[in-house]
Amino acid sequence: MIHPVATNEDFHRPEAAGAGFHTTHWSVVLAVRDQNNPLAHQALSALCEAYWYPLYAFVRRQGKSPGDAEDLTQSFFARLLEKKVLDTVNPEGGRFRSFLLSSLKNFLANEWDRVKAQKRGGDKVILSLDEELAESRYEVEPADSATPESLFEKRWAMTLLDQVLVQLRREFVAGEKADHFDALKAFLSSPDPKECSYAEAAGRTGLKEATVRVAVHRLRRRYGELLRAEIANTVASPDDVEDELRHLVRVLAG
């Protein structure tokens, strides 16, 4: 999976900062707060399904085994989705990323002994976590001195970009142009013509080179729109999108 460069000028379009914000997930959860409300529960579940791996990586970097990391991550989500743990969240400027990491740290400090005593898998599976996939991803993590927190931040940023790419490809598939996306997606991460040849892309897509240049510009612009929309899904206010985008850029550059 490629990881597009988030500093491309097409990603910085101020007029898009609040676009579609009324439909975002985290703002819905914070607005409703009632865990018995299906709208809030569905919104929170969708975010957890998308962003579970950074939490798994955090637990693994703490020195836990793959099995224990899966149990802890699953149990954490069970607590998150079944109990009213949102009461302490500040709806003004709240970020799902920060809320998750803080809540997970508290959970690990308080619940490790209890989770160890439970039968593996717990009483109820809340999210479907693919342990084999999780561990295959973790095995290729750099074996460096990165702290659990820094690993979480990096995986969060890359997971967010992966979510955007999935959405973008889905749009091309819907337009029966999946082959165009596969030929052009490299321009998102390597816009240098020395690395990405417009002529080569033209040969793969059957388009004229000039048309490919226009298509790449539109691809970057659409990627920027989807990136902003996905970031908006994880913050409480449209005013937070710019700060979160800058944070994403810093994390990926680090």
Secondary structure, DSSP 8 states (H G I E B T S, - for coil): -----TT-GGG--GGGTTTTGGG-HHHHHHHH--TT-HHHHHHHHHHHHHSHHHHHHHHHHTT--HHHHHHHHHHHHHHHHHS--GGG--SSS-BHHHHHHHHHHHHHHHHHHHHHHS-TT-S---S---HHHHHHHHHTS--S---HHHHHHHHHHHHHHHHHHHHHHHHHHHTT-HHHHHHHTHHHH---TTTS-HHHHHHHHT--HHHHHHHHHHHHHHHHHHHHHHHHTTBSSGGGHHHHHHHHHHHHH-
